[in-house]
């Protein structure tokens, strides 16, 4: 956990965590503490699997909001199911975004690619943020699956990759993490 000891002007960052990997990363990012400004960041943790949602622990209870979409049974690692569930509950997401990020200066969308929730919902959540007026203040943090996670997750990652690549080309604010690389640290 990072602690800043000098008083500083801290940007009001927001994080939309999608799926298990993205929600864990967003929760970690918003558990940041400043000496003068306790928990200056907000996050919205979007999941479709109740078990995954319940396993995400964090300290910043005032700045984080969990939202469960669908029945809570997950997507079965199927991005089409993730897209369908998000599309059915689009109004719920729009309202949550408006409430959670009304004072945010910049929003990062964090997602682990390869599963069903993050991979299926990523592009639609980006579109929703853009429609809600956050078009010029969105960044991405993408986590790629490990090779040992198998062909299904790799193929799921590749399917929306051209649309994600287009987004990355027009935005400067993005980070791409490979799980295999992260394991070396």
FIMIGU-272870 format. One line per 4 residues: for each residue x, y, z of N, C-alpha, C, O, CB. Coordinates in nm, 2 decimals, padded with zeros to 4 digits. Glycine has a CB too. Layout:
N
X/Y/Z/X/Y/Z/X/Y/Z/X/Y/Z/X/Y/Z | ...
END
This chain:
185
00.09/-00.12/00.00/00.00/00.00/00.00/00.09/00.12/00.00/00.18/00.13/00.08/-00.10/00.00/00.12 | 00.06/00.22/-00.09/00.13/00.34/-00.10/00.08/00.44/-00.01/-00.04/00.46/00.00/00.13/00.39/-00.25 | 00.17/00.51/00.07/00.13/00.62/00.16/00.21/00.74/00.13/00.33/00.74/00.12/00.15/00.58/00.31 | 00.14/00.85/00.10/00.20/00.98/00.07/00.20/01.06/00.20/00.10/01.08/00.26/00.13/01.06/-00.05
00.32/01.12/00.23/00.33/01.19/00.35/00.32/01.34/00.34/00.30/01.41/00.43/00.46/01.16/00.42 | 00.35/01.39/00.22/00.34/01.54/00.19/00.20/01.57/00.14/00.14/01.49/00.07/00.45/01.59/00.09 | 00.15/01.69/00.18/00.02/01.73/00.13/00.04/01.76/-00.02/00.13/01.83/-00.06/-00.03/01.86/00.21 | -00.05/01.70/-00.10/-00.04/01.72/-00.24/-00.18/01.73/-00.30/-00.28/01.69/-00.24/00.03/01.60/-00.31
-00.18/01.79/-00.42/-00.31/01.80/-00.49/-00.32/01.66/-00.56/-00.24/01.63/-00.65/-00.31/01.92/-00.60 | -00.42/01.59/-00.52/-00.43/01.45/-00.57/-00.55/01.45/-00.66/-00.66/01.49/-00.63/-00.45/01.35/-00.45 | -00.52/01.40/-00.78/-00.63/01.39/-00.88/-00.74/01.29/-00.83/-00.70/01.19/-00.76/-00.58/01.34/-01.02 | -00.86/01.32/-00.86/-00.97/01.23/-00.82/-00.98/01.12/-00.92/-01.06/01.14/-01.02/-01.10/01.31/-00.79
-00.92/01.01/-00.90/-00.92/00.90/-01.00/-01.04/00.81/-00.97/-01.07/00.78/-00.85/-00.79/00.82/-01.00 | -01.10/00.75/-01.07/-01.20/00.65/-01.06/-01.15/00.52/-01.13/-01.07/00.53/-01.23/-01.33/00.70/-01.11 | -01.19/00.41/-01.08/-01.16/00.28/-01.14/-01.28/00.20/-01.16/-01.36/00.18/-01.07/-01.05/00.21/-01.06 | -01.30/00.15/-01.29/-01.41/00.06/-01.31/-01.34/-00.08/-01.33/-01.27/-00.10/-01.43/-01.50/00.10/-01.44
-01.36/-00.17/-01.23/-01.30/-00.30/-01.24/-01.41/-00.40/-01.30/-01.52/-00.40/-01.24/-01.26/-00.35/-01.10 | -01.38/-00.47/-01.40/-01.47/-00.56/-01.47/-01.42/-00.70/-01.45/-01.31/-00.73/-01.49/-01.49/-00.52/-01.62 | -01.51/-00.78/-01.40/-01.47/-00.92/-01.38/-01.38/-00.94/-01.26/-01.35/-00.85/-01.19/-01.41/-00.98/-01.51 | -01.34/-01.07/-01.24/-01.25/-01.10/-01.13/-01.12/-01.03/-01.13/-01.08/-00.96/-01.03/-01.23/-01.25/-01.12
-01.05/-01.04/-01.24/-00.91/-00.98/-01.25/-00.92/-00.82/-01.24/-00.84/-00.76/-01.17/-00.84/-01.02/-01.38 | -01.01/-00.77/-01.32/-01.02/-00.62/-01.32/-01.07/-00.56/-01.19/-01.03/-00.46/-01.15/-01.12/-00.58/-01.43 | -01.16/-00.63/-01.12/-01.21/-00.59/-00.99/-01.10/-00.60/-00.89/-01.09/-00.51/-00.80/-01.33/-00.67/-00.95 | -01.02/-00.70/-00.89/-00.91/-00.71/-00.79/-00.81/-00.60/-00.81/-00.76/-00.54/-00.72/-00.84/-00.85/-00.81
-00.78/-00.57/-00.94/-00.68/-00.46/-00.97/-00.74/-00.33/-00.93/-00.67/-00.24/-00.87/-00.65/-00.46/-01.12 | -00.87/-00.30/-00.96/-00.93/-00.17/-00.92/-00.94/-00.16/-00.77/-00.91/-00.05/-00.71/-01.07/-00.16/-00.98 | -00.97/-00.27/-00.70/-00.97/-00.26/-00.55/-00.83/-00.23/-00.49/-00.82/-00.15/-00.40/-01.02/-00.40/-00.49 | -00.73/-00.29/-00.55/-00.59/-00.26/-00.50/-00.56/-00.11/-00.53/-00.50/-00.04/-00.44/-00.49/-00.35/-00.57
-00.60/-00.06/-00.65/-00.56/00.08/-00.68/-00.64/00.18/-00.59/-00.58/00.28/-00.56/-00.60/00.11/-00.83 | -00.76/00.14/-00.55/-00.83/00.24/-00.47/-00.81/00.22/-00.32/-00.87/00.29/-00.24/-00.98/00.22/-00.49 | -00.73/00.12/-00.28/-00.69/00.11/-00.14/-00.57/00.20/-00.10/-00.52/00.18/00.01/-00.66/-00.04/-00.11 | -00.54/00.28/-00.19/-00.43/00.38/-00.17/-00.47/00.47/-00.06/-00.58/00.52/-00.05/-00.40/00.46/-00.30
-00.37/00.51/00.03/-00.40/00.60/00.14/-00.30/00.72/00.13/-00.18/00.70/00.11/-00.39/00.53/00.28 | -00.36/00.83/00.15/-00.28/00.95/00.17/-00.29/01.00/00.31/-00.39/00.99/00.37/-00.32/01.07/00.07 | -00.18/01.06/00.36/-00.18/01.11/00.50/-00.29/01.21/00.52/-00.36/01.22/00.62/-00.05/01.16/00.54 | -00.30/01.30/00.43/-00.40/01.41/00.44/-00.53/01.39/00.38/-00.63/01.45/00.41/-00.34/01.54/00.38
-00.54/01.30/00.29/-00.66/01.27/00.22/-00.68/01.12/00.22/-00.62/01.04/00.14/-00.66/01.32/00.07 | -00.76/01.07/00.31/-00.78/00.93/00.32/-00.87/00.87/00.20/-00.98/00.93/00.18/-00.85/00.89/00.45 | -00.82/00.78/00.13/-00.89/00.71/00.02/-00.94/00.81/-00.08/-01.07/00.83/-00.09/-01.00/00.62/00.07 | -00.86/00.88/-00.15/-00.91/00.98/-00.25/-00.97/00.92/-00.38/-01.02/00.99/-00.46/-00.80/01.07/-00.29
-00.96/00.79/-00.40/-01.00/00.73/-00.52/-01.13/00.65/-00.50/-01.16/00.59/-00.39/-00.89/00.64/-00.58 | -01.21/00.64/-00.61/-01.33/00.56/-00.61/-01.33/00.45/-00.71/-01.25/00.46/-00.80/-01.45/00.65/-00.64 | -01.40/00.35/-00.68/-01.41/00.24/-00.78/-01.55/00.18/-00.78/-01.62/00.18/-00.69/-01.31/00.13/-00.75 | -01.58/00.12/-00.90/-01.70/00.05/-00.92/-01.65/-00.09/-00.97/-01.59/-00.11/-01.07/-01.79/00.12/-01.03
-01.68/-00.19/-00.89/-01.64/-00.33/-00.92/-01.75/-00.41/-00.97/-01.85/-00.44/-00.90/-01.58/-00.40/-00.79 | -01.75/-00.44/-01.10/-01.86/-00.50/-01.18/-01.83/-00.65/-01.19/-01.72/-00.69/-01.25/-01.88/-00.44/-01.31 | -01.92/-00.73/-01.14/-01.90/-00.88/-01.16/-02.03/-00.94/-01.19/-02.14/-00.89/-01.17/-01.84/-00.93/-01.03 | -02.02/-01.07/-01.24/-02.14/-01.15/-01.28/-02.14/-01.28/-01.20/-02.23/-01.36/-01.22/-02.14/-01.17/-01.43
-02.03/-01.30/-01.12/-02.02/-01.42/-01.04/-02.01/-01.38/-00.90/-01.92/-01.31/-00.85/-01.89/-01.50/-01.09 | -02.11/-01.42/-00.82/-02.12/-01.39/-00.68/-02.00/-01.43/-00.60/-01.96/-01.36/-00.51/-02.25/-01.44/-00.62 | -01.95/-01.55/-00.63/-01.84/-01.60/-00.56/-01.71/-01.52/-00.58/-01.64/-01.49/-00.49/-01.81/-01.75/-00.60 | -01.69/-01.48/-00.70/-01.58/-01.39/-00.74/-01.60/-01.25/-00.67/-01.50/-01.20/-00.61/-01.57/-01.37/-00.89
-01.72/-01.20/-00.67/-01.74/-01.07/-00.61/-01.72/-01.08/-00.46/-01.66/-00.98/-00.40/-01.89/-01.03/-00.63 | -01.76/-01.18/-00.39/-01.74/-01.20/-00.25/-01.60/-01.21/-00.21/-01.56/-01.18/-00.10/-01.82/-01.31/-00.20 | -01.51/-01.27/-00.30/-01.37/-01.29/-00.27/-01.29/-01.17/-00.27/-01.17/-01.17/-00.23/-01.32/-01.40/-00.36 | -01.34/-01.06/-00.32/-01.26/-00.94/-00.33/-01.27/-00.86/-00.20/-01.38/-00.81/-00.17/-01.31/-00.85/-00.46
-01.16/-00.84/-00.14/-01.15/-00.77/-00.01/-01.08/-00.64/-00.03/-00.99/-00.63/-00.11/-01.08/-00.86/00.10 | -01.12/-00.54/00.05/-01.06/-00.41/00.04/-01.08/-00.33/00.17/-01.17/-00.37/00.25/-01.11/-00.33/-00.08 | -01.00/-00.23/00.19/-01.01/-00.15/00.31/-01.10/-00.02/00.28/-01.17/00.03/00.37/-00.88/-00.10/00.35 | -01.10/00.02/00.16/-01.17/00.15/00.12/-01.32/00.13/00.10/-01.37/00.13/-00.01/-01.11/00.21/00.00
-01.39/00.10/00.21/-01.53/00.07/00.20/-01.62/00.19/00.15/-01.72/00.17/00.09/-01.59/00.02/00.33 | -01.57/00.31/00.19/-01.65/00.43/00.15/-01.64/00.46/00.00/-01.73/00.52/-00.06/-01.61/00.55/00.23 | -01.52/00.43/-00.06/-01.50/00.47/-00.20/-01.52/00.36/-00.30/-01.51/00.38/-00.42/-01.36/00.52/-00.21 | -01.55/00.24/-00.25/-01.57/00.13/-00.35/-01.71/00.08/-00.34/-01.78/00.08/-00.24/-01.48/00.02/-00.31
-01.76/00.05/-00.46/-01.90/00.00/-00.47/-01.89/-00.13/-00.56/-01.84/-00.13/-00.67/-01.99/00.10/-00.53 | -01.95/-00.23/-00.51/-01.96/-00.36/-00.59/-02.10/-00.36/-00.65/-02.20/-00.32/-00.59/-01.94/-00.48/-00.49 | -02.10/-00.41/-00.77/-02.23/-00.43/-00.84/-02.23/-00.57/-00.91/-02.14/-00.60/-00.99/-02.25/-00.31/-00.95 | -02.33/-00.64/-00.88/-02.35/-00.78/-00.93/-02.45/-00.77/-01.04/-02.56/-00.73/-01.02/-02.38/-00.88/-00.82
-02.41/-00.82/-01.16/-02.51/-00.83/-01.28/-02.55/-00.97/-01.30/-02.47/-01.06/-01.28/-02.44/-00.77/-01.40 | -02.67/-00.98/-01.35/-02.72/-01.12/-01.38/-02.76/-01.20/-01.26/-02.79/-01.14/-01.15/-02.62/-01.20/-01.46 | -02.76/-01.33/-01.27/-02.81/-01.42/-01.16/-02.70/-01.44/-01.06/-02.73/-01.49/-00.95/-02.85/-01.55/-01.22 | -02.58/-01.40/-01.09/-02.47/-01.42/-00.99/-02.40/-01.56/-01.02/-02.30/-01.59/-00.94/-02.52/-01.42/-00.85
-02.44/-01.63/-01.12/-02.38/-01.76/-01.15/-02.26/-01.75/-01.25/-02.20/-01.85/-01.28/-02.48/-01.85/-01.21 | -02.23/-01.63/-01.30/-02.11/-01.61/-01.38/-02.15/-01.62/-01.53/-02.27/-01.63/-01.57/-02.01/-01.71/-01.35 | -02.05/-01.63/-01.61/-02.06/-01.63/-01.76/-02.01/-01.76/-01.82/-02.03/-01.79/-01.94/-01.99/-01.52/-01.82 | -01.95/-01.85/-01.74/-01.90/-01.98/-01.80/-01.79/-01.95/-01.89/-01.77/-02.02/-01.99/-02.01/-02.05/-01.87
-01.71/-01.85/-01.87/-01.59/-01.81/-01.95/-01.64/-01.78/-02.10/-01.57/-01.81/-02.19/-01.48/-01.92/-01.95 | -01.76/-01.72/-02.11/-01.81/-01.69/-02.24/-01.84/-01.54/-02.26/-01.93/-01.49/-02.20/-01.94/-01.78/-02.27 | -01.76/-01.47/-02.34/-01.77/-01.33/-02.35/-01.91/-01.29/-02.41/-01.96/-01.18/-02.38/-01.67/-01.28/-02.44 | -01.97/-01.38/-02.49/-02.10/-01.34/-02.54/-02.21/-01.34/-02.43/-02.30/-01.25/-02.44/-02.15/-01.45/-02.65
-02.19/-01.42/-02.33/-02.28/-01.42/-02.21/-02.26/-01.29/-02.13/-02.35/-01.23/-02.09/-02.26/-01.54/-02.12 | -02.13/-01.25/-02.12/-02.09/-01.13/-02.05/-02.15/-01.01/-02.12/-02.21/-00.92/-02.05/-01.94/-01.12/-02.04 | -02.15/-01.01/-02.25/-02.21/-00.89/-02.32/-02.36/-00.89/-02.31/-02.42/-00.79/-02.28/-02.17/-00.91/-02.47 | -02.42/-01.01/-02.32/-02.57/-01.02/-02.31/-02.61/-00.97/-02.17/-02.71/-00.89/-02.16/-02.61/-01.16/-02.33
-02.55/-01.02/-02.06/-02.59/-00.98/-01.93/-02.57/-00.83/-01.91/-02.66/-00.76/-01.86/-02.51/-01.05/-01.82 | -02.46/-00.77/-01.96/-02.44/-00.63/-01.94/-02.54/-00.55/-02.02/-02.60/-00.45/-01.97/-02.30/-00.59/-01.99 | -02.57/-00.60/-02.14/-02.67/-00.53/-02.23/-02.81/-00.53/-02.16/-02.88/-00.43/-02.16/-02.68/-00.60/-02.36 | -02.85/-00.64/-02.09/-02.97/-00.65/-02.02/-02.98/-00.55/-01.90/-03.09/-00.51/-01.87/-03.00/-00.79/-01.97
-02.87/-00.52/-01.84/-02.86/-00.44/-01.72/-02.79/-00.31/-01.74/-02.73/-00.25/-01.65/-02.80/-00.52/-01.61 | -02.79/-00.26/-01.87/-02.72/-00.14/-01.90/-02.76/-00.02/-01.82/-02.68/00.06/-01.78/-02.75/-00.11/-02.05 | -02.89/00.00/-01.79/-02.94/00.11/-01.71/-02.88/00.11/-01.57/-02.84/00.21/-01.51/-03.09/00.11/-01.70 | -02.87/-00.01/-01.51/-02.80/-00.03/-01.38/-02.66/00.02/-01.38/-02.62/00.09/-01.29/-02.81/-00.18/-01.33
-02.59/-00.01/-01.49/-02.45/00.03/-01.50/-02.44/00.18/-01.52/-02.36/00.25/-01.46/-02.38/-00.05/-01.62 | -02.52/00.23/-01.61/-02.52/00.38/-01.63/-02.55/00.46/-01.50/-02.48/00.55/-01.48/-02.63/00.41/-01.74 | -02.64/00.41/-01.42/-02.67/00.48/-01.30/-02.55/00.47/-01.20/-02.52/00.57/-01.14/-02.80/00.43/-01.23 | -02.49/00.36/-01.19/-02.38/00.33/-01.10/-02.26/00.42/-01.14/-02.20/00.48/-01.06/-02.34/00.19/-01.10
-02.24/00.43/-01.27/-02.13/00.52/-01.32/-02.15/00.66/-01.29/-02.06/00.73/-01.24/-02.11/00.50/-01.48 | -02.28/00.71/-01.31/-02.31/00.85/-01.28/-02.29/00.88/-01.13/-02.23/00.98/-01.10/-02.45/00.88/-01.32 | -02.33/00.79/-01.04/-02.32/00.81/-00.90/-02.18/00.80/-00.85/-02.13/00.88/-00.77/-02.41/00.71/-00.83 | -02.11/00.70/-00.90/-01.97/00.67/-00.85/-01.87/00.77/-00.90/-01.77/00.80/-00.82/-01.93/00.53/-00.88
-01.88/00.82/-01.02/-01.77/00.90/-01.08/-01.81/01.05/-01.10/-01.74/01.11/-01.18/-01.73/00.84/-01.20 | -01.91/01.10/-01.04/-01.95/01.24/-01.07/-01.85/01.34/-01.04/-01.85/01.45/-01.10/-02.08/01.27/-01.00 | -01.75/01.31/-00.95/-01.65/01.41/-00.92/-01.51/01.36/-00.97/-01.41/01.42/-00.93/-01.64/01.43/-00.77 | -01.50/01.26/-01.05/-01.37/01.20/-01.09/-01.31/01.29/-01.20/-01.38/01.34/-01.29/-01.39/01.06/-01.14
-01.18/01.30/-01.19/-01.10/01.37/-01.29/-01.06/01.28/-01.41/-01.04/01.33/-01.52/-00.98/01.44/-01.23 | -01.04/01.15/-01.38/-01.00/01.06/-01.48/-01.04/00.92/-01.43/-01.05/00.89/-01.31/-00.84/01.06/-01.49 | -01.08/00.83/-01.53/-01.13/00.70/-01.50/-01.05/00.60/-01.57/-01.03/00.60/-01.69/-01.28/00.69/-01.53 | -01.00/00.50/-01.49/-00.93/00.38/-01.55/-01.03/00.27/-01.55/-01.10/00.24/-01.46/-00.80/00.35/-01.47
-01.04/00.20/-01.67/-01.11/00.07/-01.68/-01.01/-00.04/-01.67/-00.92/-00.05/-01.74/-01.20/00.07/-01.81 | -01.03/-00.12/-01.57/-00.94/-00.23/-01.54/-01.01/-00.37/-01.57/-01.12/-00.39/-01.53/-00.88/-00.23/-01.39 | -00.94/-00.45/-01.64/-01.00/-00.58/-01.68/-00.90/-00.69/-01.71/-00.79/-00.66/-01.76/-01.09/-00.56/-01.81 | -00.93/-00.80/-01.67/-00.85/-00.92/-01.70/-00.92/-00.99/-01.82/-01.03/-01.03/-01.81/-00.84/-01.02/-01.58
-00.84/-00.99/-01.93/-00.90/-01.05/-02.05/-00.89/-01.20/-02.05/-00.80/-01.26/-01.99/-00.83/-00.99/-02.18 | -00.99/-01.26/-02.12/-00.99/-01.41/-02.14/-01.11/-01.48/-02.08/-01.15/-01.58/-02.13/-00.86/-01.47/-02.07 | -01.17/-01.42/-01.98/-01.29/-01.48/-01.92/-01.41/-01.42/-01.99/-01.40/-01.38/-02.10/-01.30/-01.44/-01.77 | -01.52/-01.44/-01.92/-01.65/-01.39/-01.99/-01.69/-01.26/-01.95/-01.74/-01.18/-02.03/-01.76/-01.49/-01.96
-01.68/-01.22/-01.82/-01.73/-01.09/-01.77/-01.65/-00.98/-01.83/-01.71/-00.89/-01.90/-01.73/-01.09/-01.62 | -01.52/-00.97/-01.80/-01.44/-00.86/-01.85/-01.43/-00.85/-02.00/-01.44/-00.75/-02.06/-01.30/-00.88/-01.79 | -01.40/-00.96/-02.06/-01.39/-00.97/-02.21/-01.52/-00.93/-02.28/-01.52/-00.86/-02.38/-01.34/-01.10/-02.26 | -01.63/-00.98/-02.22/-01.76/-00.95/-02.28/-01.81/-00.81/-02.26/-01.89/-00.76/-02.34/-01.86/-01.05/-02.24
-01.78/-00.75/-02.14/-01.84/-00.63/-02.11/-01.75/-00.51/-02.13/-01.79/-00.39/-02.13/-01.87/-00.63/-01.96 | -01.62/-00.53/-02.16/-01.52/-00.42/-02.17/-01.56/-00.31/-02.26/-01.57/-00.19/-02.23/-01.39/-00.47/-02.21 | -01.59/-00.34/-02.39/-01.61/-00.24/-02.49/-01.74/-00.17/-02.46/-01.75/-00.05/-02.49/-01.62/-00.31/-02.63 | -01.84/-00.24/-02.41/-01.97/-00.17/-02.38/-01.96/-00.08/-02.26/-02.02/00.03/-02.26/-02.08/-00.28/-02.35
-01.88/-00.11/-02.16/-01.86/-00.02/-02.05/-01.78/00.10/-02.10/-01.81/00.21/-02.05/-01.78/-00.09/-01.94 | -01.68/00.09/-02.19/-01.61/00.20/-02.24/-01.71/00.29/-02.32/-01.71/00.41/-02.30/-01.50/00.16/-02.34 | -01.80/00.23/-02.40/-01.90/00.31/-02.47/-01.99/00.38/-02.38/-02.03/00.50/-02.40/-01.98/00.22/-02.57 | -02.03/00.32/-02.27/-02.12/00.38/-02.17/-02.05/00.50/-02.10/-02.11/00.61/-02.09/-02.16/00.28/-02.06
-01.92/00.49/-02.07/-01.85/00.60/-02.01/-01.84/00.71/-02.11/-01.86/00.83/-02.07/-01.70/00.55/-01.97 | -01.81/00.68/-02.24/-01.81/00.79/-02.34/-01.94/00.86/-02.35/-01.94/00.98/-02.36/-01.76/00.73/-02.47 | -02.05/00.79/-02.35/-02.18/00.85/-02.37/-02.21/00.93/-02.25/-02.28/01.04/-02.26/-02.29/00.74/-02.38 | -02.17/00.89/-02.13/-02.19/00.97/-02.01/-02.10/01.09/-01.99/-02.10/01.16/-01.89/-02.18/00.88/-01.89
-02.02/01.12/-02.09/-01.93/01.24/-02.09/-01.79/01.22/-02.04/-01.72/01.32/-02.02/-02.00/01.34/-02.00 | -01.75/01.10/-02.03/-01.61/01.07/-01.99/-01.51/01.04/-02.10/-01.41/00.99/-02.08/-01.61/00.96/-01.88 | -01.55/01.07/-02.22/-01.48/01.03/-02.34/-01.33/01.06/-02.34/-01.25/00.98/-02.38/-01.54/01.09/-02.46 | -01.29/01.18/-02.29/-01.15/01.22/-02.30/-01.08/01.20/-02.17/-00.96/01.24/-02.16/-01.15/01.37/-02.33
-01.14/01.13/-02.08/-01.07/01.10/-01.95/-01.08/00.95/-01.91/-01.09/00.92/-01.80/-01.13/01.19/-01.84 | -01.06/00.87/-02.01/-01.06/00.72/-01.99/-00.93/00.66/-02.02/-00.87/00.69/-02.12/-01.18/00.65/-02.07 | -00.88/00.58/-01.93/-00.76/00.50/-01.96/-00.79/00.35/-01.94/-00.89/00.32/-01.87/-00.64/00.54/-01.86 | -00.71/00.27/-01.99/-00.72/00.12/-01.97/-00.61/00.06/-01.90/-00.49/00.09/-01.92/-00.74/00.06/-02.11
-00.64/-00.04/-01.82/-00.54/-00.13/-01.76/-00.59/-00.27/-01.80/-00.69/-00.32/-01.74/-00.52/-00.11/-01.61 | -00.52/-00.34/-01.89/-00.56/-00.47/-01.94/-00.46/-00.58/-01.89/-00.34/-00.56/-01.89/-00.57/-00.47/-02.09 | -00.51/-00.69/-01.84/-00.43/-00.80/-01.79/-00.46/-00.91/-01.89/-00.57/-00.96/-01.91/-00.46/-00.84/-01.64 | -00.35/-00.96/-01.95/-00.36/-01.07/-02.04/-00.35/-01.21/-01.97/-00.29/-01.21/-01.87/-00.25/-01.06/-02.15
-00.42/-01.31/-02.02/-00.41/-01.44/-01.95/-00.27/-01.50/-01.97/-00.20/-01.47/-02.06/-00.52/-01.53/-02.01 | -00.24/-01.59/-01.87/-00.12/-01.67/-01.88/-00.14/-01.78/-01.99/-00.25/-01.83/-02.01/-00.08/-01.74/-01.75 | -00.03/-01.82/-02.05/-00.04/-01.92/-02.15/-00.09/-02.05/-02.10/-00.16/-02.12/-02.17/00.10/-01.94/-02.22 | -00.06/-02.08/-01.97/-00.10/-02.21/-01.91/-00.25/-02.21/-01.88/-00.31/-02.31/-01.85/-00.03/-02.24/-01.79
-00.32/-02.09/-01.90/-00.46/-02.09/-01.88/-00.54/-02.15/-01.99/-00.66/-02.17/-01.98/-00.51/-01.95/-01.85 | -00.47/-02.18/-02.10/-00.54/-02.26/-02.21/-00.59/-02.18/-02.32/-00.60/-02.05/-02.32/-00.64/-02.33/-02.15 | -00.63/-02.25/-02.43/-00.67/-02.19/-02.55/-00.80/-02.11/-02.55/-00.82/-02.02/-02.62/-00.68/-02.30/-02.66 | -00.89/-02.15/-02.46/-01.02/-02.08/-02.45/-01.00/-01.94/-02.41/-01.05/-01.84/-02.47/-01.12/-02.15/-02.35
-00.92/-01.92/-02.30/-00.89/-01.78/-02.26/-00.81/-01.70/-02.36/-00.83/-01.58/-02.38/-00.82/-01.79/-02.12 | -00.71/-01.77/-02.42/-00.63/-01.70/-02.53/-00.73/-01.66/-02.64/-00.72/-01.54/-02.69/-00.52/-01.79/-02.58 | -00.81/-01.75/-02.69/-00.90/-01.72/-02.80/-01.00/-01.61/-02.76/-01.03/-01.52/-02.84/-00.98/-01.84/-02.84 | -01.05/-01.61/-02.64/-01.14/-01.51/-02.59/-01.07/-01.37/-02.59/-01.14/-01.27/-02.62/-01.19/-01.54/-02.45
-00.95/-01.37/-02.56/-00.87/-01.24/-02.56/-00.85/-01.19/-02.70/-00.86/-01.07/-02.72/-00.73/-01.26/-02.49 | -00.83/-01.28/-02.79/-00.80/-01.24/-02.93/-00.93/-01.19/-03.00/-00.92/-01.11/-03.09/-00.74/-01.35/-03.01 | -01.05/-01.24/-02.96/-01.17/-01.21/-03.04/-01.20/-01.06/-03.04/-01.23/-01.00/-03.14/-01.28/-01.28/-02.98 | -01.20/-00.98/-02.92/-01.22/-00.84/-02.93/-01.10/-00.75/-02.95/-01.11/-00.63/-02.94/-01.30/-00.79/-02.81
-00.99/-00.82/-02.98/-00.86/-00.75/-02.98/-00.85/-00.63/-03.08/-00.78/-00.53/-03.06/-00.75/-00.84/-03.00 | -00.92/-00.65/-03.20/-00.91/-00.54/-03.30/-00.98/-00.42/-03.25/-00.94/-00.30/-03.28/-00.96/-00.59/-03.43 | -01.09/-00.44/-03.18/-01.17/-00.32/-03.13/-01.09/-00.26/-03.02/-01.08/-00.13/-03.00/-01.31/-00.36/-03.08 | -01.03/-00.34/-02.93/-00.95/-00.29/-02.82/-00.82/-00.21/-02.88/-00.79/-00.11/-02.83/-00.90/-00.40/-02.73
-00.76/-00.27/-02.98/-00.65/-00.21/-03.04/-00.68/-00.07/-03.10/-00.61/00.02/-03.08/-00.59/-00.30/-03.16 | -00.80/-00.06/-03.16/-00.84/00.07/-03.21/-00.85/00.17/-03.09/-00.81/00.29/-03.11/-00.98/00.06/-03.28 | -00.91/00.13/-02.98/-00.92/00.22/-02.86/-00.78/00.26/-02.82/-00.76/00.38/-02.78/-01.00/00.15/-02.75 | -00.69/00.16/-02.81/-00.55/00.19/-02.76/-00.48/00.29/-02.86/-00.40/00.37/-02.81/-00.47/00.06/-02.75
-00.51/00.29/-02.99/-00.44/00.38/-03.08/-00.49/00.52/-03.06/-00.41/00.61/-03.09/-00.47/00.33/-03.22 | -00.61/00.54/-03.02/-00.66/00.68/-03.01/-00.64/00.73/-02.86/-00.67/00.85/-02.84/-00.80/00.69/-03.05 | -00.60/00.65/-02.77/-00.58/00.69/-02.63/-00.44/00.68/-02.59/-00.37/00.58/-02.63/-00.67/00.61/-02.53 | -00.39/00.77/-02.51/-00.25/00.76/-02.47/-00.24/00.69/-02.33/-00.13/00.64/-02.30/-00.19/00.90/-02.46
-00.35/00.68/-02.26/-00.35/00.63/-02.12/-00.39/00.49/-02.12/-00.50/00.46/-02.10/-00.44/00.72/-02.04 | -00.29/00.40/-02.13/-00.32/00.26/-02.12/-00.20/00.18/-02.07/-00.09/00.22/-02.09/-00.37/00.20/-02.25 | -00.23/00.07/-02.00/-00.12/-00.02/-01.95/-00.17/-00.16/-01.99/-00.28/-00.19/-01.97/-00.11/00.00/-01.79 | -00.07/-00.24/-02.03/-00.10/-00.38/-02.07/-00.01/-00.46/-01.99/00.12/-00.45/-01.99/-00.07/-00.40/-02.22
-00.07/-00.56/-01.91/00.01/-00.64/-01.82/-00.01/-00.79/-01.87/-00.12/-00.83/-01.89/-00.03/-00.63/-01.67 | 00.10/-00.86/-01.88/00.10/-01.00/-01.90/00.12/-01.08/-01.77/00.21/-01.05/-01.70/00.21/-01.05/-02.01 | 00.02/-01.17/-01.74/00.04/-01.24/-01.61/00.17/-01.32/-01.60/00.22/-01.33/-01.50/-00.08/-01.33/-01.59 | 00.21/-01.37/-01.72/00.34/-01.45/-01.71/00.45/-01.35/-01.67/00.54/-01.40/-01.60/00.37/-01.51/-01.85
00.45/-01.23/-01.72/00.55/-01.13/-01.69/00.54/-01.09/-01.54/00.64/-01.08/-01.47/00.55/-01.01/-01.78 | 00.42/-01.07/-01.49/00.40/-01.03/-01.36/00.45/-01.14/-01.26/00.49/-01.10/-01.15/00.25/-01.00/-01.33 | 00.44/-01.26/-01.30/00.49/-01.37/-01.21/00.64/-01.37/-01.18/00.68/-01.43/-01.08/00.45/-01.51/-01.26 | 00.71/-01.30/-01.27/00.86/-01.29/-01.25/00.90/-01.20/-01.14/01.02/-01.21/-01.09/00.93/-01.25/-01.38
00.81/-01.11/-01.10/00.85/-01.01/-00.99/00.82/-01.06/-00.85/00.85/-00.99/-00.76/00.78/-00.88/-01.02
END
